[in-house]
Amino acid sequence: MELQAIHDTLKAAGVVGLLGCDEPRPANKKEKDPGRAGMPFLLVDPAEIVPLLTACRDESRLQFDLLIDLTASDPAADGDDLWVLIQLLSLKYRHRLAIKAHLPKSALSIASATAVYRAANWHERECSEMFGITFEGHPDPRKILLPDDWKGFPLRKDYEFPTEYHGISCE
Amino acid sequence: MSNSTSNTPEKDHKSSYRAEERRTLSSGEEEFFFDVKTSDMEVNMGPQHPATHGVMRVLIRCDGELVTGSQVHLGYLHRCAEKIGENVEWLQYLPYTDRYDYLAAMNNNLGYSMAVEALMPGLEIPRRAVLLRTINVELNRIASHLVAYGTYGLDIGAITPFLYAFREREWIQALFEKICGARLTYSYIRIGGVFNDAPPGWLKEVGHFCDVFEEKWKEYRDLLALNHIFIKRTAHVGVIPKDMAIDFGLTGPMLRGSGVDFDLRRDMPYMAYGEAYEAGAFKVPVGSGEKGELGDSWDRFYVRVEEMMESIKLVRWCLGVIEDGPIIGEIPKVIKVPAGEAYVGIENPRGELGHYVHSDGGKVAVRCRVRGPSFTNIAVVEELMPGTLLADSVAIIGSTDIVIGETDR
Protein backbone atom coordinates (compact mmCIF):
# COMPACT_ATOMS: atom_id res chain seq x y z
CA MET A 1 0.00 0.00 0.00
CA GLU A 2 1.29 3.46 -0.85
CA LEU A 3 1.82 6.04 1.87
CA GLN A 4 -1.16 8.18 0.92
CA ALA A 5 -3.47 5.16 1.06
CA ILE A 6 -2.04 4.19 4.47
CA HIS A 7 -2.61 7.75 5.66
CA ASP A 8 -6.21 7.67 4.47
CA THR A 9 -6.83 4.26 6.06
CA LEU A 10 -5.56 5.53 9.40
CA LYS A 11 -7.64 8.66 9.09
CA ALA A 12 -10.76 6.63 8.32
CA ALA A 13 -10.04 4.51 11.42
CA GLY A 14 -10.29 7.66 13.51
CA VAL A 15 -6.59 8.00 14.37
CA VAL A 16 -5.64 11.48 15.52
CA GLY A 17 -2.25 13.14 15.27
CA LEU A 18 -1.68 12.65 11.53
CA LEU A 19 0.15 15.68 10.17
CA GLY A 20 0.33 14.70 6.51
CA CYS A 21 2.78 12.98 4.20
CA ASP A 22 6.35 14.06 3.45
CA GLU A 23 6.59 12.92 -0.17
CA PRO A 24 9.70 13.16 -2.35
CA ARG A 25 9.56 15.84 -5.03
CA PRO A 26 11.77 16.64 -8.02
CA ALA A 27 14.14 19.60 -7.94
CA ASN A 28 12.81 22.87 -9.35
CA LYS A 29 15.53 25.26 -10.49
CA LYS A 30 13.14 28.14 -11.24
CA GLU A 31 11.96 28.33 -7.67
CA LYS A 32 15.40 27.39 -6.30
CA ASP A 33 13.93 24.27 -4.71
CA PRO A 34 16.61 21.56 -4.34
CA GLY A 35 13.85 18.95 -4.24
CA ARG A 36 13.80 15.94 -1.99
CA ALA A 37 14.84 12.51 -3.17
CA GLY A 38 14.26 9.18 -1.50
CA MET A 39 11.25 7.80 0.26
CA PRO A 40 8.03 9.18 1.74
CA PHE A 41 7.46 9.60 5.46
CA LEU A 42 4.27 9.87 7.46
CA LEU A 43 4.43 12.95 9.68
CA VAL A 44 2.83 12.47 13.06
CA ASP A 45 2.29 14.29 16.32
CA PRO A 46 4.67 12.82 18.98
CA ALA A 47 1.97 13.14 21.64
CA GLU A 48 -0.19 10.61 19.78
CA ILE A 49 2.48 8.06 18.97
CA VAL A 50 1.21 5.12 21.04
CA PRO A 51 -2.42 5.12 19.79
CA LEU A 52 -1.06 5.60 16.27
CA LEU A 53 1.30 2.62 16.48
CA THR A 54 -1.45 0.51 18.03
CA ALA A 55 -3.74 1.38 15.11
CA CYS A 56 -0.97 0.55 12.61
CA ARG A 57 -0.53 -2.85 14.23
CA ASP A 58 -4.19 -3.73 14.73
CA GLU A 59 -5.96 -2.20 11.72
CA SER A 60 -6.88 -5.17 9.54
CA ARG A 61 -5.96 -3.47 6.25
CA LEU A 62 -2.51 -2.40 7.48
CA GLN A 63 -1.24 -5.08 9.90
CA PHE A 64 2.20 -3.64 10.54
CA ASP A 65 3.29 -6.46 12.81
CA LEU A 66 7.04 -5.84 12.87
CA LEU A 67 8.70 -2.79 14.33
CA ILE A 68 11.90 -2.83 12.32
CA ASP A 69 13.64 0.24 13.60
CA LEU A 70 13.20 3.13 15.97
CA THR A 71 15.78 5.86 15.96
CA ALA A 72 16.20 9.60 15.98
CA SER A 73 18.03 12.19 13.96
CA ASP A 74 19.41 15.63 14.73
CA PRO A 75 19.19 17.29 11.32
CA ALA A 76 20.85 20.59 12.29
CA ALA A 77 22.80 21.90 15.29
CA ASP A 78 20.88 25.19 15.20
CA GLY A 79 17.52 23.56 14.45
CA ASP A 80 14.68 23.46 16.95
CA ASP A 81 13.66 19.85 16.48
CA LEU A 82 14.92 16.31 16.75
CA TRP A 83 13.21 13.73 14.60
CA VAL A 84 12.03 10.39 15.91
CA LEU A 85 11.97 7.89 13.05
CA ILE A 86 10.12 4.60 13.13
CA GLN A 87 10.12 1.90 10.46
CA LEU A 88 7.28 -0.61 10.38
CA LEU A 89 6.83 -3.66 8.17
CA SER A 90 3.80 -5.76 7.40
CA LEU A 91 4.47 -9.46 6.86
CA LYS A 92 1.08 -10.08 5.31
CA TYR A 93 0.76 -7.13 2.92
CA ARG A 94 4.50 -6.74 2.35
CA HIS A 95 4.49 -3.00 2.72
CA ARG A 96 6.52 -0.62 4.81
CA LEU A 97 5.71 2.54 6.69
CA ALA A 98 8.19 5.19 7.76
CA ILE A 99 6.98 7.47 10.54
CA LYS A 100 8.56 10.77 11.46
CA ALA A 101 7.73 12.83 14.55
CA HIS A 102 9.26 16.25 15.19
CA LEU A 103 10.26 16.59 18.82
CA PRO A 104 11.19 20.09 20.07
CA LYS A 105 14.66 20.23 21.65
CA SER A 106 13.18 22.09 24.58
CA ALA A 107 10.99 19.12 25.58
CA LEU A 108 12.65 15.86 24.54
CA SER A 109 10.06 13.45 25.79
CA ILE A 110 7.87 10.93 23.99
CA ALA A 111 5.77 7.99 25.14
CA SER A 112 7.47 4.60 24.98
CA ALA A 113 6.33 2.18 22.29
CA THR A 114 7.35 -0.90 24.28
CA ALA A 115 3.74 -1.64 25.23
CA VAL A 116 2.86 -1.95 21.53
CA TYR A 117 6.01 -3.59 20.18
CA ARG A 118 8.48 -5.21 22.54
CA ALA A 119 11.10 -4.74 19.83
CA ALA A 120 11.09 -1.05 20.73
CA ASN A 121 12.75 -1.74 24.08
CA TRP A 122 16.41 -1.81 23.03
CA HIS A 123 15.98 0.67 20.20
CA GLU A 124 14.58 3.20 22.66
CA ARG A 125 17.43 2.60 25.09
CA GLU A 126 19.93 3.27 22.32
CA CYS A 127 18.01 6.29 21.09
CA SER A 128 17.78 7.69 24.58
CA GLU A 129 21.51 7.49 25.33
CA MET A 130 22.53 8.81 21.91
CA PHE A 131 20.10 11.74 21.71
CA GLY A 132 18.92 12.41 25.25
CA ILE A 133 15.29 11.66 24.48
CA THR A 134 13.23 10.43 27.45
CA PHE A 135 10.84 7.60 26.66
CA GLU A 136 8.01 7.89 29.17
CA GLY A 137 7.01 4.55 30.63
CA HIS A 138 10.04 2.60 29.39
CA PRO A 139 10.43 -0.50 31.58
CA ASP A 140 14.24 -0.49 31.71
CA PRO A 141 15.76 2.92 30.90
CA ARG A 142 19.45 2.02 31.30
CA LYS A 143 22.17 2.85 28.82
CA ILE A 144 22.89 0.05 26.36
CA LEU A 145 25.98 0.68 24.24
CA LEU A 146 27.67 3.43 26.23
CA PRO A 147 29.23 3.12 29.71
CA ASP A 148 26.82 4.02 32.53
CA ASP A 149 28.72 7.18 33.43
CA TRP A 150 29.01 8.59 29.89
CA LYS A 151 28.34 12.33 29.68
CA GLY A 152 26.52 13.96 26.79
CA PHE A 153 24.60 12.60 23.84
CA PRO A 154 27.02 11.55 21.09
CA LEU A 155 24.76 11.68 18.05
CA ARG A 156 23.59 15.22 18.68
CA LYS A 157 25.12 17.71 16.29
CA ASP A 158 26.22 19.98 19.16
CA TYR A 159 28.05 17.13 20.95
CA GLU A 160 31.50 18.02 22.18
CA PHE A 161 33.99 15.19 22.10
CA PRO A 162 35.44 14.49 25.55
CA THR A 163 39.14 15.15 26.05
CA GLU A 164 39.62 12.51 28.73
CA TYR A 165 37.82 9.51 30.16
CA HIS A 166 38.70 8.21 33.66
CA GLY A 167 42.18 9.68 33.44
CA ILE A 168 42.81 8.41 29.91
CA SER A 169 43.55 11.26 27.55
CA CYS A 170 41.69 11.15 24.23
CA GLU A 171 43.42 14.08 22.57
CA MET B 1 14.30 -41.73 17.42
CA SER B 2 11.86 -39.82 19.54
CA ASN B 3 12.43 -36.51 21.15
CA SER B 4 9.63 -36.78 23.61
CA THR B 5 12.16 -38.25 26.05
CA SER B 6 14.30 -35.13 26.04
CA ASN B 7 15.76 -34.20 29.42
CA THR B 8 14.93 -30.56 28.97
CA PRO B 9 12.31 -29.13 31.32
CA GLU B 10 9.32 -27.71 29.55
CA LYS B 11 9.57 -24.00 28.93
CA ASP B 12 6.90 -21.68 30.16
CA HIS B 13 8.53 -18.37 29.09
CA LYS B 14 7.95 -16.86 32.49
CA SER B 15 10.54 -14.41 33.71
CA SER B 16 10.30 -15.85 37.22
CA TYR B 17 9.34 -19.17 38.76
CA ARG B 18 8.13 -20.40 42.09
CA ALA B 19 9.94 -23.28 43.75
CA GLU B 20 6.72 -24.92 44.88
CA GLU B 21 5.65 -25.30 41.26
CA ARG B 22 7.25 -28.66 40.62
CA ARG B 23 6.97 -29.44 36.98
CA THR B 24 6.83 -32.75 35.25
CA LEU B 25 9.46 -33.24 32.60
CA SER B 26 8.47 -34.36 29.13
CA SER B 27 9.98 -37.73 30.02
CA GLY B 28 7.38 -38.17 32.78
CA GLU B 29 9.85 -37.67 35.65
CA GLU B 30 9.28 -35.07 38.33
CA GLU B 31 11.74 -32.23 38.45
CA PHE B 32 14.33 -32.97 41.08
CA PHE B 33 16.40 -29.86 41.38
CA PHE B 34 13.83 -27.96 43.38
CA ASP B 35 14.33 -30.41 46.25
CA VAL B 36 17.70 -28.87 46.99
CA LYS B 37 17.52 -25.22 47.87
CA THR B 38 20.65 -23.33 46.94
CA SER B 39 21.26 -19.63 47.13
CA ASP B 40 21.02 -17.73 43.85
CA MET B 41 24.31 -17.36 42.09
CA GLU B 42 25.23 -14.77 39.50
CA VAL B 43 27.41 -16.04 36.70
CA ASN B 44 29.18 -13.73 34.30
CA MET B 45 29.27 -15.26 30.87
CA GLY B 46 31.73 -13.16 28.96
CA PRO B 47 32.90 -10.61 27.96
CA GLN B 48 35.58 -13.09 26.89
CA HIS B 49 33.57 -16.22 26.41
CA PRO B 50 33.84 -18.23 23.19
CA ALA B 51 30.09 -18.87 23.08
CA THR B 52 29.29 -15.19 22.89
CA HIS B 53 31.11 -15.00 19.53
CA GLY B 54 32.87 -11.81 20.44
CA VAL B 55 32.91 -9.48 23.38
CA MET B 56 29.47 -9.61 24.92
CA ARG B 57 28.60 -10.13 28.57
CA VAL B 58 25.58 -12.09 29.68
CA LEU B 59 24.86 -11.88 33.36
CA ILE B 60 23.05 -15.06 34.37
CA ARG B 61 21.33 -15.59 37.70
CA CYS B 62 20.93 -19.23 38.52
CA ASP B 63 19.58 -21.48 41.20
CA GLY B 64 21.85 -24.49 40.94
CA GLU B 65 21.62 -25.59 37.33
CA LEU B 66 18.45 -23.66 36.61
CA VAL B 67 18.68 -20.22 35.07
CA THR B 68 16.27 -17.81 36.74
CA GLY B 69 17.18 -14.60 34.98
CA SER B 70 19.59 -13.05 32.54
CA GLN B 71 20.73 -9.67 31.39
CA VAL B 72 22.67 -8.92 28.23
CA HIS B 73 25.33 -6.21 28.41
CA LEU B 74 26.45 -4.78 25.10
CA GLY B 75 28.81 -2.04 24.06
CA TYR B 76 32.25 -3.62 24.37
CA LEU B 77 32.75 -3.29 20.62
CA HIS B 78 31.00 0.03 20.07
CA ARG B 79 32.96 1.90 17.43
CA CYS B 80 30.61 4.82 16.71
CA ALA B 81 29.80 3.75 13.15
CA GLU B 82 26.82 6.11 12.94
CA LYS B 83 28.81 9.12 14.14
CA ILE B 84 31.60 8.30 11.69
CA GLY B 85 28.95 8.18 8.96
CA GLU B 86 28.15 11.83 9.62
CA ASN B 87 31.79 12.84 9.34
CA VAL B 88 33.18 11.13 6.25
CA GLU B 89 32.24 11.36 2.60
CA TRP B 90 29.68 9.00 1.11
CA LEU B 91 32.17 6.66 -0.51
CA GLN B 92 34.64 6.89 2.38
CA TYR B 93 32.05 5.35 4.66
CA LEU B 94 31.86 2.15 2.61
CA PRO B 95 34.85 0.43 4.32
CA TYR B 96 33.18 1.07 7.69
CA THR B 97 30.16 -0.94 6.56
CA ASP B 98 32.46 -3.95 6.14
CA ARG B 99 33.12 -3.85 9.82
CA TYR B 100 29.77 -4.21 11.43
CA ASP B 101 28.79 -7.68 10.33
CA TYR B 102 32.30 -8.74 9.38
CA LEU B 103 31.15 -12.23 8.39
CA ALA B 104 28.88 -10.83 5.68
CA ALA B 105 30.67 -7.72 4.50
CA MET B 106 29.38 -8.02 0.92
CA ASN B 107 25.82 -7.79 2.21
CA ASN B 108 26.66 -4.72 4.27
CA ASN B 109 28.25 -3.04 1.26
CA LEU B 110 25.12 -3.78 -0.73
CA GLY B 111 22.77 -2.45 1.96
CA TYR B 112 24.62 0.84 2.24
CA SER B 113 25.07 1.24 -1.51
CA MET B 114 21.38 0.61 -2.12
CA ALA B 115 20.39 3.17 0.50
CA VAL B 116 22.56 5.84 -1.13
CA GLU B 117 21.38 4.81 -4.60
CA ALA B 118 17.78 5.30 -3.43
CA LEU B 119 18.63 9.00 -3.17
CA MET B 120 20.02 9.13 -6.73
CA PRO B 121 16.95 8.64 -8.94
CA GLY B 122 18.72 9.01 -12.30
CA LEU B 123 21.33 6.38 -11.56
CA GLU B 124 21.08 3.13 -13.43
CA ILE B 125 22.92 0.03 -12.28
CA PRO B 126 24.19 -2.03 -15.23
CA ARG B 127 22.85 -5.57 -15.47
CA ARG B 128 26.24 -7.22 -15.14
CA ALA B 129 26.81 -5.27 -11.93
CA VAL B 130 23.43 -6.40 -10.58
CA LEU B 131 24.29 -10.03 -11.28
CA LEU B 132 27.84 -9.77 -9.94
CA ARG B 133 26.40 -8.21 -6.79
CA THR B 134 23.89 -11.03 -6.44
CA ILE B 135 26.52 -13.74 -6.96
CA ASN B 136 28.89 -12.25 -4.41
CA VAL B 137 26.21 -11.54 -1.86
CA GLU B 138 24.96 -15.10 -2.09
CA LEU B 139 28.46 -16.57 -1.86
CA ASN B 140 28.98 -14.42 1.21
CA ARG B 141 25.72 -15.69 2.66
CA ILE B 142 27.02 -19.25 2.29
CA ALA B 143 30.32 -18.29 3.93
CA SER B 144 28.47 -16.61 6.79
CA HIS B 145 26.12 -19.56 7.33
CA LEU B 146 29.11 -21.89 7.26
CA VAL B 147 30.56 -19.98 10.20
CA ALA B 148 27.18 -20.11 11.95
CA TYR B 149 27.03 -23.84 11.27
CA GLY B 150 30.58 -24.53 12.43
CA THR B 151 30.62 -22.37 15.51
CA TYR B 152 27.25 -23.60 16.68
CA GLY B 153 28.63 -27.12 16.68
CA LEU B 154 31.68 -25.79 18.50
CA ASP B 155 29.52 -24.13 21.16
CA ILE B 156 27.75 -27.37 21.85
CA GLY B 157 30.89 -29.47 21.87
CA ALA B 158 31.33 -30.81 18.35
CA ILE B 159 34.68 -29.62 17.04
CA THR B 160 34.94 -31.55 13.78
CA PRO B 161 32.10 -29.90 11.79
CA PHE B 162 33.77 -26.54 12.35
CA LEU B 163 36.89 -27.72 10.54
CA TYR B 164 34.84 -29.04 7.63
CA ALA B 165 32.87 -25.80 7.36
CA PHE B 166 35.98 -23.67 7.29
CA ARG B 167 37.40 -25.73 4.42
CA GLU B 168 34.63 -24.54 2.08
CA ARG B 169 34.59 -21.07 3.56
CA GLU B 170 38.28 -20.80 2.77
CA TRP B 171 37.49 -21.48 -0.88
CA ILE B 172 34.84 -18.75 -0.92
CA GLN B 173 37.33 -16.34 0.61
CA ALA B 174 39.85 -17.27 -2.04
CA LEU B 175 37.21 -16.49 -4.68
CA PHE B 176 36.60 -13.09 -3.09
CA GLU B 177 40.32 -12.45 -2.93
CA LYS B 178 40.51 -13.04 -6.67
CA ILE B 179 37.74 -10.61 -7.47
CA CYS B 180 38.46 -7.80 -5.01
CA GLY B 181 41.76 -8.49 -3.25
CA ALA B 182 40.36 -8.83 0.26
CA ARG B 183 39.35 -11.86 2.25
CA LEU B 184 37.10 -10.34 4.89
CA THR B 185 36.53 -6.60 4.44
CA TYR B 186 35.75 -6.38 0.75
CA SER B 187 34.33 -2.92 -0.05
CA TYR B 188 33.61 -4.58 -3.39
CA ILE B 189 30.07 -3.39 -3.98
CA ARG B 190 30.24 0.34 -4.58
CA ILE B 191 27.62 3.03 -4.96
CA GLY B 192 26.48 2.57 -8.57
CA GLY B 193 27.76 -0.95 -9.22
CA VAL B 194 30.84 -2.97 -8.35
CA PHE B 195 34.44 -1.79 -8.59
CA ASN B 196 36.10 -4.66 -10.38
CA ASP B 197 35.01 -7.05 -13.07
CA ALA B 198 35.36 -10.78 -12.57
CA PRO B 199 38.86 -11.88 -13.64
CA PRO B 200 39.12 -14.45 -16.49
CA GLY B 201 37.93 -17.87 -15.39
CA TRP B 202 36.40 -16.59 -12.15
CA LEU B 203 32.80 -17.30 -13.07
CA LYS B 204 33.79 -20.77 -14.18
CA GLU B 205 35.47 -21.43 -10.86
CA VAL B 206 32.35 -20.25 -9.03
CA GLY B 207 30.40 -22.83 -11.06
CA HIS B 208 32.92 -25.49 -10.06
CA PHE B 209 32.57 -24.44 -6.42
CA CYS B 210 28.78 -24.87 -6.68
CA ASP B 211 29.24 -28.43 -7.99
CA VAL B 212 31.58 -29.37 -5.18
CA PHE B 213 29.59 -27.63 -2.48
CA GLU B 214 26.39 -29.40 -3.41
CA GLU B 215 28.02 -32.73 -2.60
CA LYS B 216 29.65 -31.45 0.58
CA TRP B 217 26.40 -29.94 1.79
CA LYS B 218 24.88 -33.40 2.21
CA GLU B 219 27.84 -34.31 4.41
CA TYR B 220 27.27 -31.20 6.52
CA ARG B 221 23.65 -31.99 6.98
CA ASP B 222 24.29 -35.59 8.01
CA LEU B 223 27.34 -34.81 10.11
CA LEU B 224 25.81 -32.21 12.39
CA ALA B 225 22.23 -31.22 11.64
CA LEU B 226 20.85 -34.75 11.65
CA ASN B 227 23.23 -36.00 14.33
CA HIS B 228 21.33 -37.61 17.17
CA ILE B 229 23.35 -35.97 19.96
CA PHE B 230 23.10 -32.57 18.30
CA ILE B 231 19.33 -32.88 18.00
CA LYS B 232 19.14 -33.83 21.66
CA ARG B 233 21.00 -30.69 22.59
CA THR B 234 19.03 -28.28 20.39
CA ALA B 235 15.48 -29.56 19.82
CA HIS B 236 12.97 -28.23 22.41
CA VAL B 237 15.63 -25.72 23.53
CA GLY B 238 15.03 -21.98 23.35
CA VAL B 239 11.60 -22.17 21.74
CA ILE B 240 10.46 -18.88 20.21
CA PRO B 241 6.75 -19.05 19.38
CA LYS B 242 5.56 -17.24 16.28
CA ASP B 243 3.88 -14.32 18.02
CA MET B 244 6.90 -13.76 20.26
CA ALA B 245 9.23 -13.67 17.25
CA ILE B 246 7.04 -11.05 15.61
CA ASP B 247 6.66 -9.01 18.80
CA PHE B 248 10.42 -8.86 19.25
CA GLY B 249 10.93 -7.76 15.66
CA LEU B 250 13.09 -10.73 14.76
CA THR B 251 14.10 -11.05 11.14
CA GLY B 252 15.95 -13.48 8.91
CA PRO B 253 16.48 -17.13 9.92
CA MET B 254 15.35 -16.31 13.48
CA LEU B 255 11.93 -15.33 12.18
CA ARG B 256 11.70 -18.11 9.62
CA GLY B 257 12.81 -20.64 12.23
CA SER B 258 9.64 -19.77 14.12
CA GLY B 259 7.55 -20.67 11.12
CA VAL B 260 6.97 -17.22 9.63
CA ASP B 261 7.33 -17.46 5.88
CA PHE B 262 8.91 -14.12 5.07
CA ASP B 263 12.08 -13.30 3.16
CA LEU B 264 12.82 -9.86 1.78
CA ARG B 265 14.52 -11.39 -1.24
CA ARG B 266 11.25 -12.96 -2.33
CA ASP B 267 8.64 -10.70 -0.76
CA MET B 268 10.14 -7.27 -1.42
CA PRO B 269 12.65 -8.13 -4.13
CA TYR B 270 15.73 -6.10 -4.96
CA MET B 271 18.71 -6.68 -7.27
CA ALA B 272 18.10 -9.81 -9.38
CA TYR B 273 16.05 -11.69 -6.78
CA GLY B 274 12.59 -10.93 -8.16
CA GLU B 275 13.56 -12.25 -11.57
CA ALA B 276 15.33 -15.26 -10.06
CA TYR B 277 12.35 -16.19 -7.93
CA GLU B 278 10.02 -16.01 -10.92
CA ALA B 279 12.39 -18.31 -12.78
CA GLY B 280 12.10 -20.72 -9.84
CA ALA B 281 15.73 -20.33 -8.86
CA PHE B 282 15.20 -20.45 -5.11
CA LYS B 283 12.75 -21.29 -2.35
CA VAL B 284 12.48 -19.89 1.15
CA PRO B 285 13.14 -22.53 3.83
CA VAL B 286 10.93 -22.19 6.88
CA GLY B 287 11.16 -23.99 10.23
CA SER B 288 8.66 -26.80 10.72
CA GLY B 289 9.33 -28.17 14.17
CA GLU B 290 10.48 -31.38 12.52
CA LYS B 291 12.73 -32.62 15.34
CA GLY B 292 11.18 -30.85 18.29
CA GLU B 293 8.82 -27.91 18.54
CA LEU B 294 8.32 -25.13 16.08
CA GLY B 295 10.77 -22.31 16.74
CA ASP B 296 13.36 -24.24 18.73
CA SER B 297 17.10 -23.88 18.30
CA TRP B 298 17.30 -26.78 15.88
CA ASP B 299 14.73 -25.17 13.57
CA ARG B 300 16.68 -21.93 13.41
CA PHE B 301 19.86 -23.84 12.77
CA TYR B 302 18.34 -25.98 10.05
CA VAL B 303 16.87 -22.97 8.24
CA ARG B 304 20.45 -21.71 7.87
CA VAL B 305 21.65 -25.07 6.62
CA GLU B 306 18.91 -25.19 3.99
CA GLU B 307 19.51 -21.59 2.97
CA MET B 308 23.04 -22.46 1.95
CA MET B 309 21.65 -24.80 -0.69
CA GLU B 310 19.17 -22.18 -1.91
CA SER B 311 22.04 -19.71 -2.27
CA ILE B 312 23.90 -22.22 -4.41
CA LYS B 313 20.86 -22.44 -6.72
CA LEU B 314 20.70 -18.66 -6.92
CA VAL B 315 24.36 -18.41 -7.83
CA ARG B 316 23.87 -21.03 -10.54
CA TRP B 317 20.94 -19.10 -11.96
CA CYS B 318 23.01 -15.89 -12.05
CA LEU B 319 25.89 -17.70 -13.76
CA GLY B 320 23.43 -18.84 -16.42
CA VAL B 321 22.17 -15.38 -17.32
CA ILE B 322 25.22 -13.16 -16.80
CA GLU B 323 26.53 -11.37 -19.89
CA ASP B 324 29.37 -9.02 -20.64
CA GLY B 325 28.81 -5.32 -20.09
CA PRO B 326 29.68 -2.34 -17.93
CA ILE B 327 30.03 -2.95 -14.20
CA ILE B 328 29.38 0.48 -12.73
CA GLY B 329 26.95 3.29 -13.52
CA GLU B 330 27.97 6.88 -14.15
CA ILE B 331 29.39 7.97 -10.82
CA PRO B 332 31.65 11.00 -10.27
CA LYS B 333 34.86 10.69 -8.25
CA VAL B 334 33.45 12.75 -5.39
CA ILE B 335 29.86 11.74 -4.95
CA LYS B 336 27.32 14.43 -4.16
CA VAL B 337 24.03 12.91 -3.16
CA PRO B 338 20.82 14.86 -3.82
CA ALA B 339 19.00 16.12 -0.74
CA GLY B 340 16.58 13.60 0.67
CA GLU B 341 16.03 10.72 3.02
CA ALA B 342 15.69 7.02 2.44
CA TYR B 343 15.42 3.83 4.41
CA VAL B 344 16.43 0.63 2.63
CA GLY B 345 16.35 -2.79 4.24
CA ILE B 346 17.88 -5.89 2.68
CA GLU B 347 18.04 -9.53 3.67
CA ASN B 348 21.38 -10.17 5.35
CA PRO B 349 22.35 -13.67 6.50
CA ARG B 350 21.21 -12.65 10.00
CA GLY B 351 18.10 -10.73 9.08
CA GLU B 352 17.13 -7.31 7.87
CA LEU B 353 20.01 -4.88 7.58
CA GLY B 354 18.54 -1.42 7.33
CA HIS B 355 20.20 1.85 6.46
CA TYR B 356 18.51 5.19 6.94
CA VAL B 357 20.46 7.88 5.14
CA HIS B 358 19.72 11.58 5.13
CA SER B 359 21.49 13.93 2.76
CA ASP B 360 21.31 17.70 2.53
CA GLY B 361 22.87 17.67 -0.94
CA GLY B 362 26.44 17.82 0.30
CA LYS B 363 29.43 15.49 0.33
CA VAL B 364 28.68 14.18 3.83
CA ALA B 365 25.59 12.54 5.29
CA VAL B 366 23.44 14.36 7.83
CA ARG B 367 22.45 11.07 9.43
CA CYS B 368 23.54 7.55 8.69
CA ARG B 369 21.59 5.05 10.77
CA VAL B 370 22.38 1.36 10.74
CA ARG B 371 19.78 -1.12 11.86
CA GLY B 372 21.68 -4.31 12.50
CA PRO B 373 19.74 -7.58 12.65
CA SER B 374 21.93 -9.02 15.42
CA PHE B 375 21.01 -6.15 17.73
CA THR B 376 17.31 -6.97 17.60
CA ASN B 377 17.80 -10.72 17.47
CA ILE B 378 19.88 -10.93 20.66
CA ALA B 379 17.24 -9.03 22.64
CA VAL B 380 15.07 -12.13 22.70
CA VAL B 381 17.70 -14.09 24.67
CA GLU B 382 16.81 -12.30 27.93
CA GLU B 383 13.30 -13.59 27.45
CA LEU B 384 14.29 -17.16 26.56
CA MET B 385 16.75 -17.83 29.36
CA PRO B 386 14.62 -18.04 32.53
CA GLY B 387 13.59 -21.60 33.21
CA THR B 388 16.29 -23.26 31.11
CA LEU B 389 19.32 -25.18 32.25
CA LEU B 390 22.67 -23.43 32.43
CA ALA B 391 24.12 -25.77 29.82
CA ASP B 392 21.33 -24.81 27.41
CA SER B 393 22.11 -21.11 27.67
CA VAL B 394 25.06 -21.67 25.36
CA ALA B 395 22.82 -23.49 22.90
CA ILE B 396 20.33 -20.61 22.97
CA ILE B 397 22.89 -17.84 22.47
CA GLY B 398 24.57 -19.85 19.71
CA SER B 399 21.30 -20.38 17.88
CA THR B 400 20.76 -16.62 17.54
CA ASP B 401 23.94 -16.44 15.43
CA ILE B 402 24.94 -12.95 16.43
CA VAL B 403 27.96 -10.96 15.36
CA ILE B 404 29.03 -8.53 18.04
CA GLY B 405 30.45 -6.09 15.52
CA GLU B 406 26.88 -5.55 14.43
CA THR B 407 25.08 -5.45 17.78
CA ASP B 408 27.47 -2.76 18.98
CA ARG B 409 28.35 -1.10 15.67
Boltz contact constraints between the chains, C-beta under 6 A:
constraints:
  - contact:
      token1: [A, 34]
      token2: [B, 339]
      max_distance: 6.0
  - contact:
      token1: [A, 34]
      token2: [B, 361]
      max_distance: 6.0
  - contact:
      token1: [A, 36]
      token2: [B, 339]
      max_distance: 6.0
  - contact:
      token1: [A, 36]
      token2: [B, 340]
      max_distance: 6.0
  - contact:
      token1: [A, 37]
      token2: [B, 119]
      max_distance: 6.0
  - contact:
      token1: [A, 37]
      token2: [B, 121]
      max_distance: 6.0
  - contact:
      token1: [A, 37]
      token2: [B, 338]
      max_distance: 6.0
  - contact:
      token1: [A, 37]
      token2: [B, 340]
      max_distance: 6.0
  - contact:
      token1: [A, 38]
      token2: [B, 118]
      max_distance: 6.0
  - contact:
      token1: [A, 38]
      token2: [B, 119]
      max_distance: 6.0
  - contact:
      token1: [A, 38]
      token2: [B, 340]
      max_distance: 6.0
  - contact:
      token1: [A, 38]
      token2: [B, 341]
      max_distance: 6.0
  - contact:
      token1: [A, 38]
      token2: [B, 342]
      max_distance: 6.0
  - contact:
      token1: [A, 39]
      token2: [B, 342]
      max_distance: 6.0
  - contact:
      token1: [A, 65]
      token2: [B, 246]
      max_distance: 6.0
  - contact:
      token1: [A, 66]
      token2: [B, 249]
      max_distance: 6.0
  - contact:
      token1: [A, 67]
      token2: [B, 249]
      max_distance: 6.0
  - contact:
      token1: [A, 69]
      token2: [B, 354]
      max_distance: 6.0
  - contact:
      token1: [A, 69]
      token2: [B, 371]
      max_distance: 6.0
  - contact:
      token1: [A, 71]
      token2: [B, 369]
      max_distance: 6.0
  - contact:
      token1: [A, 73]
      token2: [B, 367]
      max_distance: 6.0
  - contact:
      token1: [A, 75]
      token2: [B, 366]
      max_distance: 6.0
  - contact:
      token1: [A, 87]
      token2: [B, 343]
      max_distance: 6.0
  - contact:
      token1: [A, 91]
      token2: [B, 262]
      max_distance: 6.0
  - contact:
      token1: [A, 94]
      token2: [B, 267]
      max_distance: 6.0
  - contact:
      token1: [A, 94]
      token2: [B, 268]
      max_distance: 6.0
  - contact:
      token1: [A, 98]
      token2: [B, 343]
      max_distance: 6.0
  - contact:
      token1: [A, 118]
      token2: [B, 247]
      max_distance: 6.0
  - contact:
      token1: [A, 118]
      token2: [B, 248]
      max_distance: 6.0
  - contact:
      token1: [A, 119]
      token2: [B, 248]
      max_distance: 6.0
  - contact:
      token1: [A, 119]
      token2: [B, 249]
      max_distance: 6.0
  - contact:
      token1: [A, 122]
      token2: [B, 379]
      max_distance: 6.0
  - contact:
      token1: [A, 144]
      token2: [B, 74]
      max_distance: 6.0
  - contact:
      token1: [A, 145]
      token2: [B, 74]
      max_distance: 6.0
  - contact:
      token1: [A, 145]
      token2: [B, 75]
      max_distance: 6.0
  - contact:
      token1: [A, 145]
      token2: [B, 78]
      max_distance: 6.0
  - contact:
      token1: [A, 145]
      token2: [B, 408]
      max_distance: 6.0
  - contact:
      token1: [A, 154]
      token2: [B, 83]
      max_distance: 6.0
